[in-house]
């Protein structure tokens, strides 16, 4: 895998501008902040994000991959202002679950998610090298 960062660009903080990779592609469908039994244990944004990230790690493990293999991550959040206000907490939870693995990322505020209690949904694409 190679991080793509054009010369002269300001450093990307907490994400990559692009990733080039070869191997088996793994597509993780949108994960939300409920547990393996599809039960929400919290309505807190940070707690749900932590569970969402743990769910992603579990799905990646099924393919023999881990967070270092992620090349793309798309976040769907309900509240941009809460996201920005809680970035320090969010960063700590991210690093605790995902480590210092920063794929190409997008984050989009949406009007709602399919599960009414969900505060965040995240999709991931990973590439397991040949």
C-alpha positions as CSV (number, residue, x, y, z in Angstrom):
1,X,0.0,0.0,0.0
2,X,1.2,3.5,-0.8
3,X,-0.2,6.7,0.6
4,X,-0.8,9.4,-2.0
5,X,0.1,12.9,-1.0
6,X,0.9,15.4,-3.8
7,X,4.0,17.5,-3.3
8,X,3.4,20.9,-1.7
9,X,0.0,19.9,-0.2
10,X,-0.5,20.7,3.5
11,X,-0.3,17.5,5.7
12,X,-3.4,15.4,5.9
13,X,-4.3,15.1,9.6
14,X,-6.2,11.9,10.6
15,X,-6.8,10.7,7.0
16,X,-5.0,10.1,3.7
17,X,-5.7,12.1,0.5
18,X,-5.4,8.8,-1.3
19,X,-4.1,5.2,-1.1
20,X,-2.8,2.9,-3.9
21,X,-3.0,-0.8,-3.2
22,X,-3.1,-4.3,-4.8
23,X,-4.6,-7.5,-3.5
24,X,-8.0,-8.9,-2.4
25,X,-10.6,-6.2,-2.0
26,X,-12.8,-6.3,1.1
27,X,-15.9,-4.3,1.3
28,X,-17.4,-3.7,4.7
29,X,-21.0,-2.6,4.6
30,X,-22.2,0.3,6.7
31,X,-21.6,-0.6,10.4
32,X,-23.4,1.2,13.2
33,X,-23.0,1.4,17.0
34,X,-24.9,-1.7,18.1
35,X,-23.3,-4.9,19.4
36,X,-23.2,-8.3,17.8
37,X,-26.8,-9.0,18.9
38,X,-27.9,-5.8,17.2
39,X,-28.6,-4.0,20.5
40,X,-27.6,-0.5,21.2
41,X,-25.8,-0.2,24.6
42,X,-25.6,3.6,24.4
43,X,-27.1,6.7,22.7
44,X,-23.8,8.6,23.1
45,X,-22.1,9.5,19.8
46,X,-18.6,8.6,21.0
47,X,-19.7,5.3,22.6
48,X,-21.6,4.4,19.4
49,X,-18.6,5.3,17.3
50,X,-16.3,3.1,19.4
51,X,-18.7,0.2,18.9
52,X,-19.0,0.9,15.2
53,X,-15.2,0.8,14.8
54,X,-15.1,-2.5,16.8
55,X,-17.7,-3.9,14.4
56,X,-15.5,-2.9,11.4
57,X,-12.5,-4.6,13.0
58,X,-14.5,-7.8,13.5
59,X,-15.7,-7.9,9.9
60,X,-12.2,-7.2,8.6
61,X,-10.9,-10.1,10.8
62,X,-13.3,-12.5,9.0
63,X,-11.3,-11.8,5.8
64,X,-7.9,-12.2,7.6
65,X,-7.5,-8.4,7.5
66,X,-7.1,-5.7,10.1
67,X,-7.2,-1.9,10.2
68,X,-3.8,-1.5,8.5
69,X,-5.5,-2.9,5.4
70,X,-8.1,-0.2,5.2
71,X,-7.9,2.0,2.1
72,X,-11.2,3.9,2.2
73,X,-13.6,4.9,5.0
74,X,-16.8,6.8,4.6
75,X,-18.6,8.2,7.7
76,X,-22.2,9.2,7.8
77,X,-23.0,11.3,10.9
78,X,-26.2,13.0,12.1
79,X,-24.6,16.0,13.7
80,X,-21.6,17.8,12.2
81,X,-21.4,20.2,15.1
82,X,-21.2,17.4,17.7
83,X,-18.6,15.6,15.5
84,X,-16.4,18.7,15.4
85,X,-17.0,19.6,19.1
86,X,-15.9,16.1,20.2
87,X,-13.0,15.6,17.8
88,X,-10.5,15.1,20.7
89,X,-12.6,12.3,22.2
90,X,-13.3,10.9,18.7
91,X,-9.6,10.8,17.9
92,X,-8.8,9.0,21.1
93,X,-11.5,6.3,20.5
94,X,-10.4,6.0,16.8
95,X,-6.7,5.4,17.8
96,X,-7.7,3.0,20.6
97,X,-9.7,0.7,18.2
98,X,-8.1,1.4,14.8
99,X,-4.6,2.5,15.8
100,X,-2.6,4.9,13.7
101,X,-4.2,3.7,10.4
102,X,-5.5,6.5,8.3
103,X,-7.2,5.6,5.0
104,X,-8.7,8.0,2.5
105,X,-11.8,9.3,4.3
106,X,-15.0,11.1,3.7
107,X,-17.4,12.3,6.3
108,X,-21.0,13.3,5.4
109,X,-23.7,14.8,7.6
110,X,-27.0,13.0,6.8
111,X,-30.6,13.7,7.8
112,X,-31.1,10.2,9.2
113,X,-29.9,6.6,9.3
114,X,-32.0,3.5,8.8
115,X,-31.8,2.6,12.5
116,X,-33.4,5.4,14.4
117,X,-31.0,5.2,17.4
118,X,-27.9,5.2,15.2
119,X,-25.7,8.3,15.5
120,X,-23.0,7.2,13.0
121,X,-22.6,4.7,10.2
122,X,-19.3,3.8,8.6
123,X,-18.4,1.9,5.5
124,X,-14.8,0.6,4.8
125,X,-12.9,-0.7,1.9
126,X,-9.8,-2.7,2.6
127,X,-7.2,-4.4,0.5
128,X,-5.4,-7.5,1.7
129,X,-2.0,-7.7,-0.2
130,X,-1.4,-10.8,-2.4
